[in-house]
Amino acid sequence: MARFLILSVFFWLCAAAVGQAKGPITIKSDRMEVLQNQQVVIFSGNVVAQKEGLTIYADRLIVYYTKGKGEEKREVTKLVAIGHVKIHKDDWIARAGKAVYFRDQEKIVLEDNPQIWQGDNTVRGDRIILYLNEDRSVVEAAPGHKAEAVIFPE
């Protein structure tokens, strides 16, 4: 029974993650813990989450979901990646200590020493916000700090 529950939860997690992109979110890890009453699934150990050209690597990934109408209807609302976070999308790579993906906004917020590379070019700050559907980003600096970009002209 427990095995069936875990498999069914994993199935709906992947299937219900269809958001503005057409495909599901596929998540692999060493361990998965389902907290149904809290509407949370925690993946830990060598986590790899993939969604149509976007891959997130982390030590731990917390998936938040809501229950819709009917017992089978669930919707992923947010992913929180913690520890050695690396994100790869198209021709850029980001690293941070923490990343939060907001599904409804298709937005990723990077914190804890975030940095992004696109080829040899790099940006860093105290917080980086990536708007995936808009192909834009915002780099914020804390008071007393500066956002930094290193750009190699072609």
N, C-alpha and C positions, 0 to 999 in steps of 0.2 A: 504494500500500500504506500509506504513512504517513498519507494523508488518511483512509483507511478506519479505521485504528487510532485516530486522533484522534476521528473521529465515533463509533466504537463505544465508546470510553472515555467520551465526553461523554454518550452515550445511557445507558450503565449507571450513570454518576454521577447523572444525574437520576432514573432509574428506581429505583435501589437506595436512594435517600435516603428512601424511604417508611418512616417511623418510627411513632411513636405517632399522628401526624397522618396523614390518609389520602392526601394528595397528595405529589408529589415536590418536591425542591428544584430550582429553575431558576436557573442562574447565567449571567450575561452579563458579558463584559469585553473589553478591547482585545486581551488575549493570554492564552493558556492553555498551560501546560507540564505534561506528564505524566511523572512519575518512577515508572515501574512497579515497579522494584526496591525503592523506598522506600515504595511504596503511598501516594503523595502526588500531588495535582494542585494546581498553583499558578495562580491567576487574578490578573492584574495590569492596572491601568489602568481606571478608571471601572467598578469592579466593582459589580454589583447582583445580590444573591441573594434569591430569594423563595420562601416556603413558607407557604401557607395563611394569609394575613393578616399575615405577618411579613416585612418587607423589610429587608435589610442592605445598606448602601452602604459602600464602603471603597476605599482605594488598592490594597490587596492582600488576597487571600483564599486561605488555604491549607486544602485539604480533605484530611483523613486518612481512610483507609479500610482495611478488613481484607478479606482474601480468605476466602470461605466455601468450602464443598464445591463442587467443580466450578469450571471456569475462568470461567464467566459470573456466578457468585454473588459479589457484593461488597457491603459494607455501609459506609456513611459513619459514622464514629465521632465526628469532631470537626471544627469549622470554626474557623479563627483569622483574624479580620479585623484588619488593621493599617493605620493611617493614616487620619485624617479619617473615623472610623467614625461612622455615623449609623444608628440602628435605629428603625423605625417599626412599631408594632403597635397595632391598634385606635385608642384615643384618646390614646396616649402616644408620646413621641419621646425617644430617648436619644442622647447623644453621648459619645464617648470616643476616646482614642488607640488603644486595643486592646480587642477583644471576643473572648471564646472561647465558642463554643456547643458544649455537650456533648449530643449527640443522645440518648444512653441515659437521661439525667436530664431532658431538656428544660429545660436551665438555660443561662443566659448570664451570664458573669462580665465586667464592665466594669472596665477599669483605665486609668490615665493620664488623670487629670482627668475622671472620669465625671460626668455630670449627666443627670437625667431630668426631663422636663416632662410634665405632664398638665393641659392648659388653662393657667391662670396659675400653678398650683402647681409647685414645683420641689424636687428633692432633689439633694444632692451629697455626695461623700465621697471617700475614697481608693480605695475599691473598692465596687462595687455588684453584688449577685448577684440575678438575676431568675429566679424559678422559674415558668416559663411555664404549666405545667399546674395550678399551685396558685394562680395569680393573686396572688402575693406577691413581695416583694423585701426584701433586707437591705442596709443601707448601713453600711459599716465605715469607721472612721477609723484612721489610723496613729497611733502614740504621739505625743502632743503636739498632735494635730489633733482636730477635732470633725466629726461628721456634721452636716449642715445641711439644714433643710427650711424652705421659705417657703410657707405655706398661706394661701389667701384664702378665708375663710368665705363661704358662699353667703348 
